[in-house]
Amino acid sequence: MTGGLHETSQAIGRLQASVEKLEHAVARLSDRIEDLQRLRWLMVGALIVLCGISGASGGWLSKLLDLGS
């Protein structure tokens, strides 16, 4: 019976380690998503600035911004 308890304890330990690794991976993924969202807004800002500099029509830009919603 002690052998079964030891194996169960080891399995629980492995599961806990796997859960911790998964939590770290989720945290890293969340950070990456935030970085990508910031990059998206930087790119939208750059497009707006370029449109302003070039004097391009704002019609396509407003359509682009509506698609992002």
PQR file with spaces between the fields and no chain letter, atoms N, CA, C, O and H, PARSE charges and radii, in Angstrom:
ATOM       1  N    MET     1       0.826   -1.189    0.000 -0.4000 1.5000
ATOM       2  CA   MET     1       0.000    0.000    0.000 -0.0000 2.0000
ATOM       3  C    MET     1       0.866    1.247    0.000  0.5500 1.7000
ATOM       4  O    MET     1       0.496    2.262   -0.591 -0.5500 1.4000
ATOM       5  N    THR     2       2.015    1.180    0.658 -0.4000 1.5000
ATOM       6  CA   THR     2       2.895    2.338    0.712 -0.0000 2.0000
ATOM       7  C    THR     2       3.413    2.674   -0.681  0.5500 1.7000
ATOM       8  O    THR     2       3.581    3.847   -1.015 -0.5500 1.4000
ATOM       9  H    THR     2       2.315    0.356    1.138  0.4000 1.0000
ATOM      10  N    GLY     3       3.670    1.643   -1.500 -0.4000 1.5000
ATOM      11  CA   GLY     3       4.146    1.868   -2.864 -0.0000 2.0000
ATOM      12  C    GLY     3       3.137    2.648   -3.685  0.5500 1.7000
ATOM      13  O    GLY     3       3.509    3.557   -4.428 -0.5500 1.4000
ATOM      14  H    GLY     3       3.533    0.690   -1.229  0.4000 1.0000
ATOM      15  N    GLY     4       1.867    2.302   -3.560 -0.4000 1.5000
ATOM      16  CA   GLY     4       0.812    3.009   -4.290 -0.0000 2.0000
ATOM      17  C    GLY     4       0.697    4.449   -3.845  0.5500 1.7000
ATOM      18  O    GLY     4       0.474    5.345   -4.659 -0.5500 1.4000
ATOM      19  H    GLY     4       1.565    1.564   -2.957  0.4000 1.0000
ATOM      20  N    LEU     5       0.850    4.672   -2.546 -0.4000 1.5000
ATOM      21  CA   LEU     5       0.782    6.033   -2.015 -0.0000 2.0000
ATOM      22  C    LEU     5       1.962    6.856   -2.509  0.5500 1.7000
ATOM      23  O    LEU     5       1.817    8.035   -2.832 -0.5500 1.4000
ATOM      24  H    LEU     5       1.032    3.945   -1.884  0.4000 1.0000
ATOM      25  N    HIS     6       3.132    6.226   -2.564 -0.4000 1.5000
ATOM      26  CA   HIS     6       4.336    6.918   -3.042 -0.0000 2.0000
ATOM      27  C    HIS     6       4.185    7.297   -4.523  0.5500 1.7000
ATOM      28  O    HIS     6       4.530    8.408   -4.926 -0.5500 1.4000
ATOM      29  H    HIS     6       3.249    5.268   -2.301  0.4000 1.0000
ATOM      30  N    GLU     7       3.665    6.357   -5.327 -0.4000 1.5000
ATOM      31  CA   GLU     7       3.449    6.632   -6.751 -0.0000 2.0000
ATOM      32  C    GLU     7       2.434    7.757   -6.943  0.5500 1.7000
ATOM      33  O    GLU     7       2.598    8.617   -7.808 -0.5500 1.4000
ATOM      34  H    GLU     7       3.384    5.454   -4.999  0.4000 1.0000
ATOM      35  N    THR     8       1.389    7.736   -6.129 -0.4000 1.5000
ATOM      36  CA   THR     8       0.377    8.792   -6.212 -0.0000 2.0000
ATOM      37  C    THR     8       0.977   10.136   -5.842  0.5500 1.7000
ATOM      38  O    THR     8       0.698   11.149   -6.484 -0.5500 1.4000
ATOM      39  H    THR     8       1.256    7.037   -5.426  0.4000 1.0000
ATOM      40  N    SER     9       1.799   10.141   -4.810 -0.4000 1.5000
ATOM      41  CA   SER     9       2.456   11.374   -4.384 -0.0000 2.0000
ATOM      42  C    SER     9       3.371   11.906   -5.484  0.5500 1.7000
ATOM      43  O    SER     9       3.413   13.111   -5.732 -0.5500 1.4000
ATOM      44  H    SER     9       2.026    9.319   -4.288  0.4000 1.0000
ATOM      45  N    GLN    10       4.099   11.015   -6.137 -0.4000 1.5000
ATOM      46  CA   GLN    10       4.968   11.430   -7.235 -0.0000 2.0000
ATOM      47  C    GLN    10       4.150   11.994   -8.400  0.5500 1.7000
ATOM      48  O    GLN    10       4.527   12.997   -9.006 -0.5500 1.4000
ATOM      49  H    GLN    10       4.065   10.036   -5.935  0.4000 1.0000
ATOM      50  N    ALA    11       3.041   11.347   -8.700 -0.4000 1.5000
ATOM      51  CA   ALA    11       2.181   11.817   -9.791 -0.0000 2.0000
ATOM      52  C    ALA    11       1.627   13.202   -9.474  0.5500 1.7000
ATOM      53  O    ALA    11       1.553   14.061  -10.353 -0.5500 1.4000
ATOM      54  H    ALA    11       2.735   10.532   -8.207  0.4000 1.0000
ATOM      55  N    ILE    12       1.243   13.415   -8.231 -0.4000 1.5000
ATOM      56  CA   ILE    12       0.737   14.732   -7.820 -0.0000 2.0000
ATOM      57  C    ILE    12       1.838   15.778   -7.952  0.5500 1.7000
ATOM      58  O    ILE    12       1.585   16.895   -8.405 -0.5500 1.4000
ATOM      59  H    ILE    12       1.303   12.718   -7.517  0.4000 1.0000
ATOM      60  N    GLY    13       3.046   15.424   -7.562 -0.4000 1.5000
ATOM      61  CA   GLY    13       4.183   16.340   -7.705 -0.0000 2.0000
ATOM      62  C    GLY    13       4.431   16.709   -9.158  0.5500 1.7000
ATOM      63  O    GLY    13       4.694   17.869   -9.473 -0.5500 1.4000
ATOM      64  H    GLY    13       3.252   14.517   -7.194  0.4000 1.0000
ATOM      65  N    ARG    14       4.347   15.713  -10.049 -0.4000 1.5000
ATOM      66  CA   ARG    14       4.535   15.988  -11.477 -0.0000 2.0000
ATOM      67  C    ARG    14       3.420   16.882  -12.005  0.5500 1.7000
ATOM      68  O    ARG    14       3.669   17.788  -12.800 -0.5500 1.4000
ATOM      69  H    ARG    14       4.134   14.770   -9.792  0.4000 1.0000
ATOM      70  N    LEU    15       2.202   16.630  -11.566 -0.4000 1.5000
ATOM      71  CA   LEU    15       1.077   17.473  -11.987 -0.0000 2.0000
ATOM      72  C    LEU    15       1.253   18.912  -11.513  0.5500 1.7000
ATOM      73  O    LEU    15       0.987   19.854  -12.259 -0.5500 1.4000
ATOM      74  H    LEU    15       1.999   15.894  -10.919  0.4000 1.0000
ATOM      75  N    GLN    16       1.700   19.076  -10.278 -0.4000 1.5000
ATOM      76  CA   GLN    16       1.930   20.427   -9.758 -0.0000 2.0000
ATOM      77  C    GLN    16       3.006   21.147  -10.562  0.5500 1.7000
ATOM      78  O    GLN    16       2.871   22.334  -10.857 -0.5500 1.4000
ATOM      79  H    GLN    16       1.916   18.310   -9.672  0.4000 1.0000
ATOM      80  N    ALA    17       4.065   20.441  -10.916 -0.4000 1.5000
ATOM      81  CA   ALA    17       5.131   21.042  -11.725 -0.0000 2.0000
ATOM      82  C    ALA    17       4.598   21.426  -13.104  0.5500 1.7000
ATOM      83  O    ALA    17       4.940   22.482  -13.635 -0.5500 1.4000
ATOM      84  H    ALA    17       4.174   19.476  -10.677  0.4000 1.0000
ATOM      85  N    SER    18       3.761   20.566  -13.681 -0.4000 1.5000
ATOM      86  CA   SER    18       3.175   20.868  -14.990 -0.0000 2.0000
ATOM      87  C    SER    18       2.260   22.082  -14.920  0.5500 1.7000
ATOM      88  O    SER    18       2.264   22.920  -15.822 -0.5500 1.4000
ATOM      89  H    SER    18       3.483   19.708  -13.250  0.4000 1.0000
ATOM      90  N    VAL    19       1.481   22.177  -13.856 -0.4000 1.5000
ATOM      91  CA   VAL    19       0.586   23.321  -13.686 -0.0000 2.0000
ATOM      92  C    VAL    19       1.393   24.608  -13.546  0.5500 1.7000
ATOM      93  O    VAL    19       1.025   25.634  -14.117 -0.5500 1.4000
ATOM      94  H    VAL    19       1.478   21.496  -13.123  0.4000 1.0000
ATOM      95  N    GLU    20       2.485   24.561  -12.795 -0.4000 1.5000
ATOM      96  CA   GLU    20       3.337   25.747  -12.640 -0.0000 2.0000
ATOM      97  C    GLU    20       3.936   26.166  -13.980  0.5500 1.7000
ATOM      98  O    GLU    20       3.980   27.356  -14.291 -0.5500 1.4000
ATOM      99  H    GLU    20       2.784   23.727  -12.331  0.4000 1.0000
ATOM     100  N    LYS    21       4.396   25.201  -14.775 -0.4000 1.5000
ATOM     101  CA   LYS    21       4.937   25.519  -16.099 -0.0000 2.0000
ATOM     102  C    LYS    21       3.860   26.137  -16.980  0.5500 1.7000
ATOM     103  O    LYS    21       4.114   27.095  -17.710 -0.5500 1.4000
ATOM     104  H    LYS    21       4.360   24.234  -14.523  0.4000 1.0000
ATOM     105  N    LEU    22       2.662   25.584  -16.906 -0.4000 1.5000
ATOM     106  CA   LEU    22       1.550   26.113  -17.692 -0.0000 2.0000
ATOM     107  C    LEU    22       1.199   27.530  -17.264  0.5500 1.7000
ATOM     108  O    LEU    22       0.929   28.382  -18.111 -0.5500 1.4000
ATOM     109  H    LEU    22       2.455   24.806  -16.312  0.4000 1.0000
ATOM     110  N    GLU    23       1.199   27.793  -15.964 -0.4000 1.5000
ATOM     111  CA   GLU    23       0.924   29.147  -15.468 -0.0000 2.0000
ATOM     112  C    GLU    23       1.962   30.136  -15.984  0.5500 1.7000
ATOM     113  O    GLU    23       1.615   31.251  -16.372 -0.5500 1.4000
ATOM     114  H    GLU    23       1.418   27.102  -15.276  0.4000 1.0000
ATOM     115  N    HIS    24       3.228   29.737  -15.991 -0.4000 1.5000
ATOM     116  CA   HIS    24       4.290   30.613  -16.510 -0.0000 2.0000
ATOM     117  C    HIS    24       4.101   30.864  -18.007  0.5500 1.7000
ATOM     118  O    HIS    24       4.283   31.984  -18.483 -0.5500 1.4000
ATOM     119  H    HIS    24       3.510   28.831  -15.676  0.4000 1.0000
ATOM     120  N    ALA    25       3.734   29.813  -18.741 -0.4000 1.5000
ATOM     121  CA   ALA    25       3.524   29.956  -20.181 -0.0000 2.0000
ATOM     122  C    ALA    25       2.352   30.895  -20.465  0.5500 1.7000
ATOM     123  O    ALA    25       2.422   31.716  -21.380 -0.5500 1.4000
ATOM     124  H    ALA    25       3.586   28.903  -18.354  0.4000 1.0000
ATOM     125  N    VAL    26       1.284   30.779  -19.692 -0.4000 1.5000
ATOM     126  CA   VAL    26       0.126   31.659  -19.866 -0.0000 2.0000
ATOM     127  C    VAL    26       0.504   33.102  -19.558  0.5500 1.7000
ATOM     128  O    VAL    26       0.071   34.018  -20.257 -0.5500 1.4000
ATOM     129  H    VAL    26       1.227   30.112  -18.948  0.4000 1.0000
ATOM     130  N    ALA    27       1.300   33.312  -18.526 -0.4000 1.5000
ATOM     131  CA   ALA    27       1.741   34.669  -18.184 -0.0000 2.0000
ATOM     132  C    ALA    27       2.590   35.258  -19.307  0.5500 1.7000
ATOM     133  O    ALA    27       2.436   36.429  -19.653 -0.5500 1.4000
ATOM     134  H    ALA    27       1.652   32.568  -17.958  0.4000 1.0000
ATOM     135  N    ARG    28       3.484   34.454  -19.878 -0.4000 1.5000
ATOM     136  CA   ARG    28       4.313   34.934  -21.004 -0.0000 2.0000
ATOM     137  C    ARG    28       3.446   35.252  -22.214  0.5500 1.7000
ATOM     138  O    ARG    28       3.663   36.256  -22.893 -0.5500 1.4000
ATOM     139  H    ARG    28       3.610   33.502  -19.598  0.4000 1.0000
ATOM     140  N    LEU    29       2.462   34.395  -22.484 -0.4000 1.5000
ATOM     141  CA   LEU    29       1.556   34.625  -23.607 -0.0000 2.0000
ATOM     142  C    LEU    29       0.760   35.908  -23.408  0.5500 1.7000
ATOM     143  O    LEU    29       0.561   36.673  -24.351 -0.5500 1.4000
ATOM     144  H    LEU    29       2.286   33.579  -21.933  0.4000 1.0000
ATOM     145  N    SER    30       0.309   36.139  -22.191 -0.4000 1.5000
ATOM     146  CA   SER    30      -0.426   37.365  -21.879 -0.0000 2.0000
ATOM     147  C    SER    30       0.443   38.592  -22.116  0.5500 1.7000
ATOM     148  O    SER    30      -0.027   39.595  -22.654 -0.5500 1.4000
ATOM     149  H    SER    30       0.470   35.517  -21.425  0.4000 1.0000
ATOM     150  N    ASP    31       1.708   38.515  -21.715 -0.4000 1.5000
ATOM     151  CA   ASP    31       2.640   39.624  -21.957 -0.0000 2.0000
ATOM     152  C    ASP    31       2.835   39.863  -23.448  0.5500 1.7000
ATOM     153  O    ASP    31       2.878   41.009  -23.895 -0.5500 1.4000
ATOM     154  H    ASP    31       2.090   37.700  -21.278  0.4000 1.0000
ATOM     155  N    ARG    32       2.952   38.781  -24.219 -0.4000 1.5000
ATOM     156  CA   ARG    32       3.134   38.917  -25.672 -0.0000 2.0000
ATOM     157  C    ARG    32       1.912   39.556  -26.315  0.5500 1.7000
ATOM     158  O    ARG    32       2.041   40.394  -27.207 -0.5500 1.4000
ATOM     159  H    ARG    32       2.917   37.850  -23.856  0.4000 1.0000
ATOM     160  N    ILE    33       0.730   39.160  -25.863 -0.4000 1.5000
ATOM     161  CA   ILE    33      -0.502   39.732  -26.409 -0.0000 2.0000
ATOM     162  C    ILE    33      -0.553   41.225  -26.128  0.5500 1.7000
ATOM     163  O    ILE    33      -0.918   42.008  -27.005 -0.5500 1.4000
ATOM     164  H    ILE    33       0.625   38.478  -25.138  0.4000 1.0000
ATOM     165  N    GLU    34      -0.191   41.630  -24.915 -0.4000 1.5000
ATOM     166  CA   GLU    34      -0.156   43.056  -24.582 -0.0000 2.0000
ATOM     167  C    GLU    34       0.842   43.793  -25.467  0.5500 1.7000
ATOM     168  O    GLU    34       0.558   44.895  -25.936 -0.5500 1.4000
ATOM     169  H    GLU    34       0.106   40.994  -24.202  0.4000 1.0000
ATOM     170  N    ASP    35       2.009   43.191  -25.699 -0.4000 1.5000
ATOM     171  CA   ASP    35       3.014   43.813  -26.570 -0.0000 2.0000
ATOM     172  C    ASP    35       2.477   43.982  -27.989  0.5500 1.7000
ATOM     173  O    ASP    35       2.676   45.025  -28.612 -0.5500 1.4000
ATOM     174  H    ASP    35       2.240   42.296  -25.318  0.4000 1.0000
ATOM     175  N    LEU    36       1.798   42.956  -28.496 -0.4000 1.5000
ATOM     176  CA   LEU    36       1.242   43.034  -29.845 -0.0000 2.0000
ATOM     177  C    LEU    36       0.146   44.089  -29.940  0.5500 1.7000
ATOM     178  O    LEU    36       0.030   44.770  -30.959 -0.5500 1.4000
ATOM     179  H    LEU    36       1.637   42.109  -27.989  0.4000 1.0000
ATOM     180  N    GLN    37      -0.660   44.230  -28.888 -0.4000 1.5000
ATOM     181  CA   GLN    37      -1.693   45.264  -28.892 -0.0000 2.0000
ATOM     182  C    GLN    37      -1.063   46.651  -28.908  0.5500 1.7000
ATOM     183  O    GLN    37      -1.537   47.539  -29.617 -0.5500 1.4000
ATOM     184  H    GLN    37      -0.566   43.677  -28.061  0.4000 1.0000
ATOM     185  N    ARG    38      -0.002   46.842  -28.135 -0.4000 1.5000
ATOM     186  CA   ARG    38       0.702   48.129  -28.153 -0.0000 2.0000
ATOM     187  C    ARG    38       1.280   48.403  -29.536  0.5500 1.7000
ATOM     188  O    ARG    38       1.195   49.523  -30.038 -0.5500 1.4000
ATOM     189  H    ARG    38       0.382   46.120  -27.559  0.4000 1.0000
ATOM     190  N    LEU    39       1.863   47.386  -30.147 -0.4000 1.5000
ATOM     191  CA   LEU    39       2.438   47.531  -31.478 -0.0000 2.0000
ATOM     192  C    LEU    39       1.361   47.886  -32.500  0.5500 1.7000
ATOM     193  O    LEU    39       1.587   48.709  -33.388 -0.5500 1.4000
ATOM     194  H    LEU    39       1.932   46.475  -29.739  0.4000 1.0000
ATOM     195  N    ARG    40       0.201   47.268  -32.373 -0.4000 1.5000
ATOM     196  CA   ARG    40      -0.901   47.584  -33.289 -0.0000 2.0000
ATOM     197  C    ARG    40      -1.256   49.055  -33.201  0.5500 1.7000
ATOM     198  O    ARG    40      -1.428   49.716  -34.225 -0.5500 1.4000
ATOM     199  H    ARG    40       0.018   46.600  -31.652  0.4000 1.0000
ATOM     200  N    TRP    41      -1.368   49.578  -31.977 -0.4000 1.5000
ATOM     201  CA   TRP    41      -1.741   50.985  -31.829 -0.0000 2.0000
ATOM     202  C    TRP    41      -0.630   51.913  -32.298  0.5500 1.7000
ATOM     203  O    TRP    41      -0.908   52.999  -32.807 -0.5500 1.4000
ATOM     204  H    TRP    41      -1.229   49.041  -31.145  0.4000 1.0000
ATOM     205  N    LEU    42       0.619   51.504  -32.136 -0.4000 1.5000
ATOM     206  CA   LEU    42       1.726   52.294  -32.680 -0.0000 2.0000
ATOM     207  C    LEU    42       1.659   52.342  -34.202  0.5500 1.7000
ATOM     208  O    LEU    42       1.903   53.385  -34.808 -0.5500 1.4000
ATOM     209  H    LEU    42       0.845   50.622  -31.723  0.4000 1.0000
ATOM     210  N    MET    43       1.327   51.214  -34.813 -0.4000 1.5000
ATOM     211  CA   MET    43       1.219   51.177  -36.270 -0.0000 2.0000
ATOM     212  C    MET    43       0.046   52.025  -36.754  0.5500 1.7000
ATOM     213  O    MET    43       0.168   52.728  -37.758 -0.5500 1.4000
ATOM     214  H    MET    43       1.128   50.366  -34.320  0.4000 1.0000
ATOM     215  N    VAL    44      -1.081   51.970  -36.060 -0.4000 1.5000
ATOM     216  CA   VAL    44      -2.225   52.810  -36.424 -0.0000 2.0000
ATOM     217  C    VAL    44      -1.839   54.277  -36.296  0.5500 1.7000
ATOM     218  O    VAL    44      -2.173   55.087  -37.161 -0.5500 1.4000
ATOM     219  H    VAL    44      -1.181   51.399  -35.245  0.4000 1.0000
ATOM     220  N    GLY    45      -1.139   54.622  -35.220 -0.4000 1.5000
ATOM     221  CA   GLY    45      -0.682   56.001  -35.042 -0.0000 2.0000
ATOM     222  C    GLY    45       0.247   56.434  -36.159  0.5500 1.7000
ATOM     223  O    GLY    45       0.146   57.553  -36.660 -0.5500 1.4000
ATOM     224  H    GLY    45      -0.869   53.965  -34.517  0.4000 1.0000
ATOM     225  N    ALA    46       1.151   55.550  -36.550 -0.4000 1.5000
ATOM     226  CA   ALA    46       2.071   55.866  -37.646 -0.0000 2.0000
ATOM     227  C    ALA    46       1.313   56.070  -38.950  0.5500 1.7000
ATOM     228  O    ALA    46       1.650   56.968  -39.723 -0.5500 1.4000
ATOM     229  H    ALA    46       1.233   54.640  -36.143  0.4000 1.0000
ATOM     230  N    LEU    47       0.296   55.254  -39.207 -0.4000 1.5000
ATOM     231  CA   LEU    47      -0.524   55.435  -40.406 -0.0000 2.0000
ATOM     232  C    LEU    47      -1.229   56.783  -40.396  0.5500 1.7000
ATOM     233  O    LEU    47      -1.295   57.464  -41.420 -0.5500 1.4000
ATOM     234  H    LEU    47       0.022   54.525  -38.580  0.4000 1.0000
ATOM     235  N    ILE    48      -1.752   57.164  -39.246 -0.4000 1.5000
ATOM     236  CA   ILE    48      -2.444   58.451  -39.138 -0.0000 2.0000
ATOM     237  C    ILE    48      -1.474   59.589  -39.418  0.5500 1.7000
ATOM     238  O    ILE    48      -1.802   60.528  -40.144 -0.5500 1.4000
ATOM     239  H    ILE    48      -1.698   56.611  -38.415  0.4000 1.0000
ATOM     240  N    VAL    49      -0.282   59.505  -38.843 -0.4000 1.5000
ATOM     241  CA   VAL    49       0.727   60.549  -39.074 -0.0000 2.0000
ATOM     242  C    VAL    49       1.106   60.601  -40.548  0.5500 1.7000
ATOM     243  O    VAL    49       1.191   61.682  -41.131 -0.5500 1.4000
ATOM     244  H    VAL    49      -0.016   58.742  -38.254  0.4000 1.0000
ATOM     245  N    LEU    50       1.334   59.441  -41.152 -0.4000 1.5000
ATOM     246  CA   LEU    50       1.700   59.414  -42.569 -0.0000 2.0000
ATOM     247  C    LEU    50       0.586   59.968  -43.448  0.5500 1.7000
ATOM     248  O    LEU    50       0.854   60.658  -44.432 -0.5500 1.4000
ATOM     249  H    LEU    50       1.265   58.563  -40.679  0.4000 1.0000
ATOM     250  N    CYS    51      -0.655   59.671  -43.099 -0.4000 1.5000
ATOM     251  CA   CYS    51      -1.780   60.215  -43.863 -0.0000 2.0000
ATOM     252  C    CYS    51      -1.823   61.730  -43.722  0.5500 1.7000
ATOM     253  O    CYS    51      -2.082   62.445  -44.689 -0.5500 1.4000
ATOM     254  H    CYS    51      -0.873   59.110  -42.300  0.4000 1.0000
ATOM     255  N    GLY    52      -1.570   62.204  -42.528 -0.4000 1.5000
ATOM     256  CA   GLY    52      -1.559   63.648  -42.309 -0.0000 2.0000
ATOM     257  C    GLY    52      -0.447   64.325  -43.079  0.5500 1.7000
ATOM     258  O    GLY    52      -0.647   65.403  -43.640 -0.5500 1.4000
ATOM     259  H    GLY    52      -1.359   61.623  -41.742  0.4000 1.0000
ATOM     260  N    ILE    53       0.720   63.711  -43.113 -0.4000 1.5000
ATOM     261  CA   ILE    53       1.860   64.287  -43.830 -0.0000 2.0000
ATOM     262  C    ILE    53       1.612   64.270  -45.334  0.5500 1.7000
ATOM     263  O    ILE    53       1.910   65.240  -46.031 -0.5500 1.4000
ATOM     264  H    ILE    53       0.883   62.836  -42.657  0.4000 1.0000
ATOM     265  N    SER    54       1.064   63.163  -45.831 -0.4000 1.5000
ATOM     266  CA   SER    54       0.877   63.025  -47.277 -0.0000 2.0000
ATOM     267  C    SER    54      -0.388   63.716  -47.762  0.5500 1.7000
ATOM     268  O    SER    54      -0.562   63.918  -48.963 -0.5500 1.4000
ATOM     269  H    SER    54       0.822   62.374  -45.265  0.4000 1.0000
ATOM     270  N    GLY    55      -1.269   64.078  -46.841 -0.4000 1.5000
ATOM     271  CA   GLY    55      -2.532   64.702  -47.242 -0.0000 2.0000
ATOM     272  C    GLY    55      -3.489   63.718  -47.877  0.5500 1.7000
ATOM     273  O    GLY    55      -4.391   64.115  -48.614 -0.5500 1.4000
ATOM     274  H    GLY    55      -1.127   63.914  -45.864  0.4000 1.0000
ATOM     275  N    ALA    56      -3.303   62.444  -47.603 -0.4000 1.5000
ATOM     276  CA   ALA    56      -4.160   61.412  -48.190 -0.0000 2.0000
ATOM     277  C    ALA    56      -5.577   61.538  -47.658  0.5500 1.7000
ATOM     278  O    ALA    56      -5.815   62.064  -46.571 -0.5500 1.4000
ATOM     279  H    ALA    56      -2.570   62.121  -47.004  0.4000 1.0000
ATOM     280  N    SER    57      -6.495   61.047  -48.446 -0.4000 1.5000
ATOM     281  CA   SER    57      -7.907   61.079  -48.057 -0.0000 2.0000
ATOM     282  C    SER    57      -8.112   60.247  -46.802  0.5500 1.7000
ATOM     283  O    SER    57      -7.525   59.175  -46.653 -0.5500 1.4000
ATOM     284  H    SER    57      -6.302   60.620  -49.330  0.4000 1.0000
ATOM     285  N    GLY    58      -8.943   60.745  -45.905 -0.4000 1.5000
ATOM     286  CA   GLY    58      -9.198   60.038  -44.655 -0.0000 2.0000
ATOM     287  C    GLY    58     -10.275   58.984  -44.766  0.5500 1.7000
ATOM     288  O    GLY    58     -10.567   58.303  -43.782 -0.5500 1.4000
ATOM     289  H    GLY    58      -9.420   61.616  -46.026  0.4000 1.0000
ATOM     290  N    GLY    59     -10.886   58.824  -45.955 -0.4000 1.5000
ATOM     291  CA   GLY    59     -11.970   57.856  -46.117 -0.0000 2.0000
ATOM     292  C    GLY    59     -11.536   56.431  -45.850  0.5500 1.7000
ATOM     293  O    GLY    59     -12.199   55.707  -45.107 -0.5500 1.4000
ATOM     294  H    GLY    59     -10.649   59.376  -46.754  0.4000 1.0000
ATOM     295  N    TRP    60     -10.428   56.020  -46.451 -0.4000 1.5000
ATOM     296  CA   TRP    60      -9.974   54.648  -46.246 -0.0000 2.0000
ATOM     297  C    TRP    60      -9.463   54.445  -44.832  0.5500 1.7000
ATOM     298  O    TRP    60      -9.543   53.345  -44.286 -0.5500 1.4000
ATOM     299  H    TRP    60      -9.890   56.608  -47.054  0.4000 1.0000
ATOM     300  N    LEU    61      -8.927   55.531  -44.228 -0.4000 1.5000
ATOM     301  CA   LEU    61      -8.430   55.425  -42.860 -0.0000 2.0000
ATOM     302  C    LEU    61      -9.582   55.204  -41.884  0.5500 1.7000
ATOM     303  O    LEU    61      -9.473   54.400  -40.958 -0.5500 1.4000
ATOM     304  H    LEU    61      -8.862   56.425  -44.671  0.4000 1.0000
ATOM     305  N    SER    62     -10.688   55.921  -42.096 -0.4000 1.5000
ATOM     306  CA   SER    62     -11.834   55.727  -41.199 -0.0000 2.0000
ATOM     307  C    SER    62     -12.399   54.322  -41.353  0.5500 1.7000
ATOM     308  O    SER    62     -12.854   53.730  -40.374 -0.5500 1.4000
ATOM     309  H    SER    62     -10.777   56.574  -42.848  0.4000 1.0000
ATOM     310  N    LYS    63     -12.377   53.779  -42.572 -0.4000 1.5000
ATOM     311  CA   LYS    63     -12.823   52.396  -42.775 -0.0000 2.0000
ATOM     312  C    LYS    63     -11.897   51.428  -42.042  0.5500 1.7000
ATOM     313  O    LYS    63     -12.352   50.466  -41.423 -0.5500 1.4000
ATOM     314  H    LYS    63     -12.007   54.260  -43.367  0.4000 1.0000
ATOM     315  N    LEU    64     -10.595   51.694  -42.119 -0.4000 1.5000
ATOM     316  CA   LEU    64      -9.624   50.846  -41.430 -0.0000 2.0000
ATOM     317  C    LEU    64      -9.867   50.857  -39.927  0.5500 1.7000
ATOM     318  O    LEU    64      -9.847   49.808  -39.284 -0.5500 1.4000
ATOM     319  H    LEU    64     -10.226   52.475  -42.622  0.4000 1.0000
ATOM     320  N    LEU    65     -10.094   52.035  -39.369 -0.4000 1.5000
ATOM     321  CA   LEU    65     -10.313   52.140  -37.925 -0.0000 2.0000
ATOM     322  C    LEU    65     -11.614   51.472  -37.521  0.5500 1.7000
ATOM     323  O    LEU    65     -11.688   50.909  -36.429 -0.5500 1.4000
ATOM     324  H    LEU    65     -10.110   52.888  -39.891  0.4000 1.0000
ATOM     325  N    ASP    66     -12.641   51.513  -38.355 -0.4000 1.5000
ATOM     326  CA   ASP    66     -13.903   50.835  -38.050 -0.0000 2.0000
ATOM     327  C    ASP    66     -13.724   49.325  -38.079  0.5500 1.7000
ATOM     328  O    ASP    66     -14.373   48.614  -37.311 -0.5500 1.4000
ATOM     329  H    ASP    66     -12.581   51.970  -39.242  0.4000 1.0000
ATOM     330  N    LEU    67     -12.859   48.823  -38.949 -0.4000 1.5000
ATOM     331  CA   LEU    67     -12.604   47.383  -38.992 -0.0000 2.0000
ATOM     332  C    LEU    67     -11.911   46.902  -37.732  0.5500 1.7000
ATOM     333  O    LEU    67     -12.119   45.762  -37.315 -0.5500 1.4000
ATOM     334  H    LEU    67     -12.332   49.400  -39.573  0.4000 1.0000
ATOM     335  N    GLY    68     -11.096   47.738  -37.119 -0.4000 1.5000
ATOM     336  CA   GLY    68     -10.377   47.356  -35.911 -0.0000 2.0000
ATOM     337  C    GLY    68     -11.271   47.259  -34.695  0.5500 1.7000
ATOM     338  O    GLY    68     -10.863   46.687  -33.684 -0.5500 1.4000
ATOM     339  H    GLY    68     -10.927   48.664  -37.458  0.4000 1.0000
ATOM     340  N    SER    69     -12.468   47.795  -34.757 -0.4000 1.5000
ATOM     341  CA   SER    69     -13.380   47.799  -33.604 -0.0000 2.0000
ATOM     342  C    SER    69     -14.017   46.461  -33.398  0.5500 1.7000
ATOM     343  O    SER    69     -14.810   46.291  -32.472 -0.5500 1.4000
ATOM     344  H    SER    69     -12.799   48.260  -35.578  0.4000 1.0000
